[in-house]
Amino acid sequence: MVKDLRAYNIFDLRALALKRVPKGLFEFVDRGTEDEVSLRNNREVFERIRFRPRTMVDVSKRNPATTIFGVEHKMPLVIAPTGTAGLMWFEGELALARAAKAAGIPFTLATASMTAMERVADEAGGELWFQLYLWPDRRLSHQLVERAKAAGYKALVVTVDGASAGNREYNLRNGFTIPFTYSRRAILDILRHPRWLATVMMRYLLTTGMPVYRNYPAEARAKLTAGPMGRTSLRTDSLNWGDLDALRKIWPHKLIVKGMLDPEDAATAVDHGADGIDVSNHGGRNLDGIISPIEALPEIVDRVGKRATVFVDSGFRRGSDVVKAIALGANAVMVGRSTLYGVAAGGFDGAQRALEIYHEEIKRVMALLGCNMLAELGPQYLKIVDPTLEPTAPGRPGLHVVAGGKDAAEA
Ligand SMILES: Cc1cc2nc3c(=O)[nH]c(=O)nc-3n(C[C@H](O)[C@H](O)[C@H](O)COP(=O)(O)O)c2cc1C
């Protein structure tokens, strides 16, 4: 166990993060949008899926390893892209990438990160994916794609659920902006967190300067004006299928579309060349009153599971949540806040602890379920107390994690 962090689960890491970072930053990470109905449902949905374990199974050799895009990983987890992770800890993106590498899982760097993608590739390494927000000026976004290619990123994760920024009113109240401006509220908040001021903000100021979006080319940075967190990235509301075609032409590696909840959309994305679909509602941060990705997962797996790798995210906090998603047909789960709480609580050690907690919890659930490999998981291990979550076809539709290290989506 990682030393000195008294965190036995992800919620403990959240409590540590709450103490450490200014309230404005904590809320930016922790909260949802508008009335937070989606945020709550993302967690509550897991309670409507229950386990049906098998007994008398020798599980002494159980292993949560899995293969994603032909590469074996130690568990079915990916660190999701989270902009501004670098404000949770000095160079937080490097800490997250290193923790992912140590845990044997992929790390996704966000467009809106405080550390440049080339530095993350040079200094952290591991299996790196790059998340792309398309900007109104597509030429600038395509420049980012070329840089990601040159820096050796293995997958491009294009986020499609952000046609407008979510309505997060607390960000307006808290007064934090990017680029940073000296609002009275933010300054007071920071002064109440002297450890964060000394170990994060001052370290930036004494080394690389005020934290900014380091991936943005100068031309894009010049177009930014300071605004509330979450509203300042250069988004476009004109995203369309032609954009996916254009990316498919310039990106030679795996292409994942992030933020879909409709099976028809998922199928069209695969028709346009996507290798993976991330079923996500952005952690309940964009549209309130939206369905949980877990509610959409079985239908999407049924529709595209044989042609694409299916990821899911939003609301995952426990290894048992991950096992439920795999049993419903996902290939892997992306986690956002779980590792952000970790990195905010203790940098690399905290992020590593978060991943260690998931690994232990997944292994424990596998033992108690009587399951040795993720490939064995399926709806037969579940009792679903919600008809909308039932897989649409009998058996174990769309689950491609197979023994022998090759997933069906690859085959
Ligand atoms: C602070 C924060 C920043 C995020 N920034 C991005 C981003 O820049 N791009 C993106 O595609 N998703 C972003 N997300 C969404 C995550 O990738 C992911 O979908 C979400 O966090 C999953 O829900 P969870 O936090 O409950 O695990 C962000 C999430 C958080 C919490």
The ligand as a Gaussian input file, in Angstrom:
#p B3LYP/6-31G(d) Opt

LIG

0 1
 C      -12.205000      18.061000     -13.776000
 C      -12.608000      17.319000     -14.996000
 C      -12.149000      17.735000     -16.231000
 C      -12.523000      17.050000     -17.380000
 N      -12.019000      17.450000     -18.580000
 C      -12.291000      16.747000     -19.699000
 C      -11.706000      17.099000     -20.924000
 O      -10.917000      18.041000     -21.008000
 N      -12.033000      16.362000     -22.016000
 C      -12.892000      15.303000     -21.947000
 O      -13.150000      14.657000     -22.944000
 N      -13.458000      14.940000     -20.773000
 C      -13.173000      15.633000     -19.663000
 N      -13.728000      15.263000     -18.468000
 C      -14.636000      14.101000     -18.425000
 C      -13.860000      12.817000     -18.153000
 O      -13.043000      12.472000     -19.232000
 C      -14.810000      11.654000     -17.877000
 O      -15.743000      11.542000     -18.918000
 C      -15.540000      11.803000     -16.547000
 O      -14.726000      12.406000     -15.585000
 C      -15.990000      10.441000     -16.068000
 O      -16.722000      10.531000     -14.897000
 P      -16.074000      10.307000     -13.436000
 O      -15.330000      11.556000     -13.130000
 O      -17.250000      10.122000     -12.575000
 O      -15.166000       9.110000     -13.517000
 C      -13.390000      15.935000     -17.300000
 C      -13.841000      15.511000     -16.058000
 C      -13.456000      16.185000     -14.910000
 C      -13.949000      15.671000     -13.576000

